[in-house]
């Protein structure tokens, strides 16, 4: 099982320890690229893809690394809508 499959399995389990780095790596496997939301975006980042129409907005958590529960659920929902999960 490769890293992509491991991250998908971990995300599907609705974990409390899914980190921003995990999300960024998984989205990279799915052709999403990270960019800042704008000059004053602060911790907000947006992931876009040339293949998929959905844009994914996440707040980069700090000082912790783990995404909040609602962020994990939103990420799962968006990836399901795109047929990626």
Secondary structure by P-SEA (a helix, b strand, c coil): ccaaaaaaaaaaaccccccaaaaaaaaaaabbbbbbcccccccbbbbbbccccbbbbbccccccccccaaaaaaaaaaaaaaccc
